[in-house]
Amino acid sequence: MKSGIRTFTLMLILTLIVVWVGGLLGGRTGTIIALVFAGGMNFYSYWFSDKMVLRRYKAGEVGPEHPLYKTVEKLANRANLPMPKVYITPEATPNAFATGRNPEHAAVAASQGILRILTQDELEGVMAHELTHIKNRDILTSAVASTMAGALSALGQFAYFGSNRRENPILSLVMMIAAPFAGMIIKMAISRVRELAADRGGAEISGKPLGLASALNKLQMGVQQIPMRTGKPSDSHMFIVNPFFGGGMQKLFSTHPSTEERIKRLEELANQNI
């Protein structure tokens, strides 16, 4: 419940910023143009995300004969979810992700690297985390947040290259930088909230919060030792741990909470017999 309220609040703030910046720079027309432009791009990405992402990471589908499929099937039944398609990527980097526009058109994928290093309890915690993303429709939430952030970026460009530049060049320059920056920060904050909610949901579905905590610890070390060589940093929000981010102002700009915070919360859940 708390994660839902936080997500709603952040989405509301993001929406209000879009409306305010749009009104300031281009009026109602400018706001609508920016939203339509960003929405069109992100709608296409949302609707076809599963095919694009799975192709990008060279994922191969597996069937009922594979142990990973059986694990996901057991967890999906426990979560009252339709059975998603199950894929394995050839990446040595240990990681996993979920994709698809809704629970009826969903897929989960695990890398070869994750299958090599996790125990069964740890793997169940990870796959339950991914199923929670599907159950909570986090792919849709991410698409909406991306549309709003994209609209802010477009408005910033309109401000700098449009008529406002001549009328108030300083304001236009500030908006070109500040509008996309604000959208990016809030979008990433939403991603972090959804990750914590998926951790909790994964612990509840699997019944093994300590298994998920142990997995996160292994995965964090794994992505540092074997960084991902393919893919796009813009996909980082999909993975259970960020395989691309390194250094800098991590808390502000990361798509994921710190692994230490996530493990601490899962240990607290275990103490509460969640």
N, C-alpha and C positions, 0 to 999 in steps of 0.2 A: 504493500500500500504506500509506504513512504517513497519508494523509488518511482511509483506512478505519479505521485504528487510532485516530486522533484522534476520528472520529465515534463509534465504538463506546465509547470512554472517556467522552466527554461524555454519550452516551445512558445509560451505566451510572450516571454520577454523578447525572443527572437522575432516573433511576428510584429510586436509593437515597434521594434527597431526598424524593421522593413517599412512599416507604414509611416513612421516618423521621418525616416531618411527620404523615402519616396516623396512624401509631401513637401519636404524641405527643398528637394532638388528638382523634382519634375512634376509635382502635383499628382493627382490621382492617375492621370494617363501614364506618367513615368513609372509609377509603382506597378500598374497593371502590365505594362510592357515588360518590365523586369521579371515579374512573377511568371508571365507566360513563357518568356524566353528560358528562364531557369527551369520552370516546371516541365517544359517540353523535353529538354535534355535529360532531366532526371526521371521522368516518366518512362522514357525509352530504356534507360539504364535499369530502372526498377522492374519493368515488365520482362526484360530479357537478361536480367542479371545472372540467373543460374547458368544459362548456356555460355555467356561471355566469360564468367569467372572460372567455370569448370574447364573451358577450353584453354584459358590463359595459363592455368596451372597443370595442364595435361592430365586431368583426372580421368581415371578409368573406373567404370561402374563395376561393382561386385554384387553377387546374388546370394541367395540363402545358404549356399554351401560355404561361404566365407565366415570365419569367426566374428569379424567386425559387424557384418550384417546381423548375425544372431544377437550380438550385444545391443545394437541399435533397436532391433525388433522388440526385445524384452523391455527396454526402457521406454520406447514409444507406446507400447501397450500399457505400461504403468502410468504414463502421463496422459493417457486417453487421446493420443494424437494419431492421425493417419500415418502409415508407414512411409517415411521419406525414402528417396533414392539414396544409396550409399556408394561413396566413391573413395578411392585411394589415389593420392598424388605421389609422384616419384621423388618428391623433395626429401633430402636427407635432414633438412631442418625439421625438428619436431614441432608440429602444430596441427590445428584443426579449425574448421570453419563451417558455418551453415549459410545457405543461400536459398533463394526462391521467393516468389512474391506472396505466398500464403501457405498455411499448413497443408493444403491439398496439392500444392506444387512446390515442394521443398526438397532440399538435398542436404546431406551432411557429408563432409569429407575429412579424412585423416591422412596425414603424410606417412610415408614409409618410415620416416625417422621417429614419429611418435609411437608407432606400433612396435618398434624395436626396444624402446626404453621404458615403457609403462607397464605396470602390473595390471591385472584385470580390474582390481578395485579402482585404480587410478584412471584407467581407460573409461570405465563406466561413469566416473565423475565428470570427465571431459565431455563425453558424448551426451550426457544428461544436460550439461551446460549448454551445448549447442542446440539440443532439443528445446530448451527453455527459450532461446532466442526465437525459435520458430513459433512456439506457443504464445509468446508475448508479441508477436508480429514486429519484432525489432527491425527487420529489413524495411518495412513500411515506414516506421518512425525515422529511420536513417534517411530514407528517400525524401521525406517531407522536410527534415532538417537541412538536407543538402540543397533542396529547392530554395529554402529561405536564405541560406548562406550564399547560394549562387545568385539570388536576386540582389542581395546586398553588394556582391562583387560587381554585378552589372550596373547597379545604380552608381557605384563609385566611378566606374568607367564613364557613364553618362555625364556625371558631374564634371569630370576633367576634360572630356572631349566635346561636351555640348556647349550650349550658350552660356551656362553658368560660369564657365571658365573666364569669359570676358567680363562678366558682371562682377564676379567676386573670385579672383584667381586663388587667393589664399584658402578660402572655404572649400573650393573645388579640390584643391590639392589635399587638404586635410581629409575630406570625405573619401577621396579616392583610396587613401591609405587606411583610414579608421573604419569605414563601413565593412570592407571585407574582413578586416582584422577582428572586429567584434563578432561577425557571423561565424568565423572560424573558431573562436574561443568558445562560444556557446554550443556550437555543433559538437565540439570535442567534449565539453562538459556533459552533454546529453549522452554521448557514447560511453563515458565513464560510469554514469548512473546505470545505464542498461547493462554494462558488464557486471556490476555488483549485483544487480537483480538476477542476472543469469547464473552467477555463482550460487546465490541462495536457492534458486530454482533447481539448479543441478544437484545441489546437496540434498534437497528434498526428494527429487525424483529417484536419485540413485540410493539415497539413504546412507551415503558414504562421504560426509563432508571432509573427513581427514584424508580420504583417498584423493579427492579433488585438490585439497591443499598440497598434498605431497606431489601431485602431478604438476601443479603450477610452479612449484619450486624446481622440479626437474626441467620443465619447459623453459623457464627463464634462463637457466644455465645453458640449456641446449641451444637456444637461439643466439646466445652470446658466443658459444663455441663454434657453431655451424650457422653463420648468418645466411639468410635467404639470398640467392643470387638472381632469381627471376622475379617476375611479378611487378606490381606497382605500389609505391608507398600509399597511394590513395585507398588501397584495399586494406590497410592495416586494421581498421575498425572491425573487419569481419573475423579476424583470427582470435583465438582464445588468449594468446599473448602476442604482443606487437613484434613482428619479425623485422621491422624496418627502422624503428626509432632508435636514435642513439645520441646521448648527451643533451646539453642545453637545459632549457627550463621545462623539464619533463612534466611536472604537475599541471602546468598551464596548457601545454600544447600536446600532451599525449592523449591518444584515444582510449587508453586503459589506465585504471588506477594502478598504484604501485603494487608489485607482487606481494610485498610485505604486508600492506594493508589488506589485500584480499585474503592472504593466508590467516591473518589475525582474525578476521571476521568469520572465516570458516571454522577456525578452532573454537571461537565463541559459540557458534551454532552446534558444534559437536558437544560442548559442555552443557548445552541446553537440550541435548538428545534430539536434535532436529534430524 
